[in-house]
Structures are given as C-alpha cells and as structure tokens.
Amino acid sequence: MERLETDLLVLGAGVAGVYGALAAEAEGARILLLSKDPLPSGSTPWAQGGVAFPLDEADLEAHLLDTLRAGRGLVDPAVARSILEEAPRHLERLLALGLPFHPEPTREGGHSRPRVRHLGGDRSGLLLLRGLLARLRSPVLEGYMAASLLLSGGRVVGALVLSPGGPLWVRAGAVLLATGGFGRLYPVTTNPKGATGDGMALAWRAGGVLRDLEFVQFHPTALPDGALISEACRGEGAILLNAHGERFMPRYDPLGELAPRDVVARAVHRERERTGGVYLDLRPIPNLRERFPTVVASALALGLDPFREPLPVAPAAHYAMGGVRTDLRGFTGVPGLYAAGEVASTGFHGANRLASNSLLEGLVMGERAALAALGDLAFPKGAEPLPALSLDPGLLPALREAMGREAGVVRRGEGLKRALDLAEGLPLLERPPQEVAREEVEAGNLLLLARLLLRMALLRRESRGGHFREDFPGEGEEAYHLEARGQEVRPSPL
Ligand SMILES: Cc1cc2nc3c(=O)[nH]c(=O)nc-3n(C[C@H](O)[C@H](O)[C@H](O)COP(=O)(O)OP(=O)(O)OC[C@H]3O[C@@H](n4cnc5c(N)ncnc54)[C@H](O)[C@@H]3O)c2cc1C
C-alpha cells in the first residue's frame, strides 16, 4: 500500500482546516490537507450570512450576552469570552490578506445589533474559502477520504485513506480533524453531501469523547430542496407569513423574525402544522438581486419567483452544536488528535448556535488547534489502523426518515424511543478500512452518531423534559453537557 508522511495531517479543507493550515505552514512545518470532495468543499463555501465579529470592546460584552442567550444556558462563558476576545485579531488578519469583507456589518437573528460581516452579497463562505485557499501553499489532496485513524500505543499517528488510486497510509506527527458536521443524517438538510460526521466517528473510535450530539440546529427557512435562505434576509426586512397570509413571529417572540433560530424554527414548524404552510416574503428587501444573488438563483431554479410571490419554506437540519469535546487549544484528550470547526464541541455554542458564530469559531479554533498540534508532534514506530465502521448504504433512507420524523425540530419521548429501536436494529459492522467503500463508511458513521444522538436526547428528556424548553435551564436547575464515552452516555457538569 502506498505511504505518505507529513508533520501535520489536516482532515478537511473548510474554514477550520485551511485557516489552521495557513497558520501552521507559516511555522515552517510540512502540512498535508485531505478533502474527500472536490474543492471548494464542505459547508464553508455554502455559508451566506457571514462571520460575526464584535464591533469593539464594548460590543464584546453584548456579543457575549447574545451568545449566552442563544445557547440556552449551555454555553461555557469562559470559552465564549476567550473566542470572542480573539476575534478582532482575525478580522484584521483577513482584511490584511485582502479578503473583500463588506464595510457595513449586517444583523442576523439573536444579535442585538448589526455585527455580521459578509462578502460578495450572500457568497460569504465561498469568497472567504477561495481567498484562504489562494494563499495556501500546502497541498490539498482532493477525493481523499480518511476511513480510519492509525494508532500506535494509544497515540494517533495518521490515517488510513481511501483515494482515487486505492487505499493509502498517511503517517503524521499529529492529526487535526476539521471534517465538519453531520446534517446528512436528516432527510432535509442545508448541508452538502459530505456532511456525514466522519471526524466525530473517527475520534470516538480512537477513544475521544462526543458531547451534546442531540443539539442539532434546524434552520428555519430552507426551500423545499434544502437550499438555504439566509437569516440575513430577515435581518434586511423579509417577513414570515403562514398559509392564511398572517405575520406570526411577533406572537412567538418580541424580536419577531429576528428571534434566535430555535425559536423561529419551532414557530415555523408549528404554523406549518396549524395552517398548512409557511412562506417567506423577500419583497421588502431593497436591492434583493444584488444583495442575495444565491437566494434568488436557488428560488428561480425551483420555478419560484421571489420578486412576485412569497417563497414556501420549512426548517432543515443545519448545524451540529455538539461534536468531539476539545479544550481551548483544540486538544481532544487523545494523544496526537486535535479538532476544530463544526466537528468539535468547545462549549461556544451551547444548545443553540448564535448566527454566524460558527465561521468565527472555525477561524479562531482552526488556528489554535493547528498550532497546538505542531507543538505536540511525535513519530513513534509502528502503527495499526482501527477497523472502519460500515453500514449498507441502502439502509440509510429508513434511518433518515426516522430521524426527520422523530428527532427533528419537535421531539417526543415515544418517537425518540422508536427511532432508537430502529437505529439499534440496523447492522453496524467493523471492517478492515482498506476493504470498504466510501458510501459504506459514511453510512456507518451516520448510524453511530444517530444511536448516540438519540440516547443523549432521551436522557436529556428523561432528566429535564426536553432540551428546547424556552426557559432552559429552569430556575434552580443546573446546566450540564451530555457526553458519550465508550458505550456510556452521561451528564458532565459545566
Ligand atoms: C448552507 C449553509 C449556510 C451557512 N451559513 C453560515 C453563515 O453565514 N455563517 C456562519 O458562521 N456559519 C454558517 N454556516 C455554518 C458554517 O458554514 C459551518 O459550520 C462551517 O463552514 C464548518 O466549517 P468546517 O471547516 O468545520 O467544515 P466544512 O466547511 O464543512 O468542511 C469539511 C471538510 O472536511 C472534508 N471531509 C469530511 N470528511 C472527511 C474525511 N473523512 N476525509 C477527508 N476529508 C473529509 C470535506 O471534504 C471538507 O473539505 C452555514 C452552513 C450551511 C450548510
């Protein structure tokens, strides 16, 4: 089998992986990035709204409060402060690199003032990632997927990779997971097809801890095919209407259309059930075509005309708040293994991510994790690949359908149990990673995450009556994260 060797192996070439690699290569290290899909890959190029940066020192406190409020009592305040304090340095760096941020910040749901910086109208993630990739000197191997990690005496020393030319060993002094989220566990999602939670499954298999998987953010306004209509549209005047043509958001929250995402998603879900449909009217937005070219194109592609009529919308799985538990340096606790971006759980997002805080976290933690990994390179002798997880991909539609029905925006205990029974009944296999196909590994990874997510959701429900309670955590209640170690799922105090 072909072998490659590098100092730092970065799995993933979205914002966290590429920005981290840029910092690490400046230190003179050998960096190798893998992307299982052709560039620009991952969720990053699909991001429309932008990146949230505190406007100034006074706004840092307000940004922190907005983050805490959106996170429903589960944000780790010290983590959030640490990330927000570092944010201005990254904005300066990106501006110095020549990235074309619009000078005027915009406002998104849950933010008490406009502080989201966008690029190219609604092409924020694409322009950000293209700009970073253009400055990267390290190689990115496209179509290379990590199917399992290599271990030597408990330390992660590389990955076994499925490549267009066959399986391949990549030995590395340390590995940075930057593989994104797992939206593809759901039947309707805004995520790209590669969002199958690979990094979370890889970390779990190597002994890492997965945390808060049940906190999946549903974006309130996706078109019927899952194409996203950015929250920034509501920030700039778009309004939500039910099937009777009534504006309903002010009944649910004083912030109306700009309430935090979970509130809007639940309201959209309820109004769809109650009245038969929900529509987003984009016509109040001035310069709609110039400001939101992607949204306009997505609607026209479905035969919908946003200049003439409100567009049908529904909630779609959008962002994984949970993931691989890391500290503030991106360390997973497994020697040699670091994680940053959506794959990781730092405690920044709590139970519900504040809009546009994720690209920010990808920047700050991508750089920190890559630099911490560089300070921790080791090249022990010998290595064994862990077995890869595998599921017949033909069984995925039934799992997805159950997740959408029972573990979507609104969850009930009986439904969660039904979905868990189904997930536990599917045959999850361990196979030699050089013998599996990409689709089998992705399906296996999704099944593992479904089982753990459902167990966490049930445990949270049993102990407190459901995670999206509006008063969460209630007075006198203690907030805690749910962690999975080995087969055990248990609470861990903040
Ligand atoms: C439609 C949409 C709009 C969004 N809008 C915003 C926004 O406006 N602001 C904001 O802050 N956030 C937004 N988000 C969320 C944000 O885009 C993501 O959380 C963020 O981009 C994740 O970055 P990442 O680097 O962690 O992973 P990603 O950008 O998802 O990249 C993952 C990378 O890992 C690779 N990969 C995955 N598995 C493997 C494997 N096994 N082996 C090798 N490579 C692998 C992929 O090919 C890809 O290169 C949006 C998300 C979506 C889907």
PDBQT file of the ligand as one rigid body, heavy atoms in Angstrom, charges set to zero:
ROOT
HETATM    1  C1  LIG A 501     -25.991  26.468   3.770  1.00  0.00    +0.000 C 
HETATM    2  C2  LIG A 501     -25.192  26.884   4.976  1.00  0.00    +0.000 A 
HETATM    3  C3  LIG A 501     -25.065  28.219   5.318  1.00  0.00    +0.000 A 
HETATM    4  C4  LIG A 501     -24.305  28.604   6.433  1.00  0.00    +0.000 A 
HETATM    5  N1  LIG A 501     -24.158  29.941   6.718  1.00  0.00    +0.000 NA
HETATM    6  C5  LIG A 501     -23.314  30.306   7.721  1.00  0.00    +0.000 A 
HETATM    7  C6  LIG A 501     -23.006  31.689   7.957  1.00  0.00    +0.000 A 
HETATM    8  O1  LIG A 501     -23.469  32.564   7.245  1.00  0.00    +0.000 OA
HETATM    9  N2  LIG A 501     -22.163  31.991   8.981  1.00  0.00    +0.000 N 
HETATM   10  C7  LIG A 501     -21.610  31.040   9.792  1.00  0.00    +0.000 A 
HETATM   11  O2  LIG A 501     -20.852  31.384  10.692  1.00  0.00    +0.000 OA
HETATM   12  N3  LIG A 501     -21.878  29.737   9.566  1.00  0.00    +0.000 NA
HETATM   13  C8  LIG A 501     -22.696  29.351   8.552  1.00  0.00    +0.000 A 
HETATM   14  N4  LIG A 501     -22.933  28.026   8.337  1.00  0.00    +0.000 N 
HETATM   15  C9  LIG A 501     -22.211  27.037   9.132  1.00  0.00    +0.000 C 
HETATM   16  C10 LIG A 501     -20.764  27.018   8.658  1.00  0.00    +0.000 C 
HETATM   17  O3  LIG A 501     -20.729  27.185   7.264  1.00  0.00    +0.000 OA
HETATM   18  C11 LIG A 501     -20.089  25.709   9.019  1.00  0.00    +0.000 C 
HETATM   19  O4  LIG A 501     -20.304  25.394  10.353  1.00  0.00    +0.000 OA
HETATM   20  C12 LIG A 501     -18.584  25.832   8.787  1.00  0.00    +0.000 C 
HETATM   21  O5  LIG A 501     -18.334  26.255   7.468  1.00  0.00    +0.000 OA
HETATM   22  C13 LIG A 501     -17.907  24.498   9.041  1.00  0.00    +0.000 C 
HETATM   23  O6  LIG A 501     -16.564  24.630   8.680  1.00  0.00    +0.000 OA
HETATM   24  P1  LIG A 501     -15.568  23.437   8.916  1.00  0.00    +0.000 P 
HETATM   25  O7  LIG A 501     -14.246  23.888   8.423  1.00  0.00    +0.000 OA
HETATM   26  O8  LIG A 501     -15.702  22.954  10.291  1.00  0.00    +0.000 OA
HETATM   27  O9  LIG A 501     -16.133  22.255   7.963  1.00  0.00    +0.000 OA
HETATM   28  P2  LIG A 501     -16.614  22.252   6.454  1.00  0.00    +0.000 P 
HETATM   29  O10 LIG A 501     -16.572  23.574   5.815  1.00  0.00    +0.000 OA
HETATM   30  O11 LIG A 501     -17.922  21.519   6.423  1.00  0.00    +0.000 OA
HETATM   31  O12 LIG A 501     -15.508  21.360   5.737  1.00  0.00    +0.000 OA
HETATM   32  C14 LIG A 501     -15.394  19.980   5.968  1.00  0.00    +0.000 C 
HETATM   33  C15 LIG A 501     -14.214  19.455   5.162  1.00  0.00    +0.000 C 
HETATM   34  O13 LIG A 501     -13.904  18.135   5.575  1.00  0.00    +0.000 OA
HETATM   35  C16 LIG A 501     -13.779  17.274   4.460  1.00  0.00    +0.000 C 
HETATM   36  N5  LIG A 501     -14.059  15.928   4.956  1.00  0.00    +0.000 N 
HETATM   37  C17 LIG A 501     -15.129  15.468   5.634  1.00  0.00    +0.000 A 
HETATM   38  N6  LIG A 501     -14.961  14.188   5.984  1.00  0.00    +0.000 NA
HETATM   39  C18 LIG A 501     -13.744  13.820   5.524  1.00  0.00    +0.000 A 
HETATM   40  C19 LIG A 501     -12.977  12.614   5.574  1.00  0.00    +0.000 A 
HETATM   41  N7  LIG A 501     -13.453  11.502   6.164  1.00  0.00    +0.000 N 
HETATM   42  N8  LIG A 501     -11.745  12.593   4.999  1.00  0.00    +0.000 NA
HETATM   43  C20 LIG A 501     -11.262  13.690   4.372  1.00  0.00    +0.000 A 
HETATM   44  N9  LIG A 501     -11.946  14.861   4.287  1.00  0.00    +0.000 NA
HETATM   45  C21 LIG A 501     -13.155  14.913   4.871  1.00  0.00    +0.000 A 
HETATM   46  C22 LIG A 501     -14.757  17.863   3.455  1.00  0.00    +0.000 C 
HETATM   47  O14 LIG A 501     -14.457  17.446   2.135  1.00  0.00    +0.000 OA
HETATM   48  C23 LIG A 501     -14.470  19.355   3.670  1.00  0.00    +0.000 C 
HETATM   49  O15 LIG A 501     -13.299  19.718   2.993  1.00  0.00    +0.000 OA
HETATM   50  C24 LIG A 501     -23.701  27.622   7.235  1.00  0.00    +0.000 A 
HETATM   51  C25 LIG A 501     -23.826  26.277   6.895  1.00  0.00    +0.000 A 
HETATM   52  C26 LIG A 501     -24.562  25.905   5.775  1.00  0.00    +0.000 A 
HETATM   53  C27 LIG A 501     -24.683  24.448   5.432  1.00  0.00    +0.000 C 
ENDROOT
TORSDOF 0
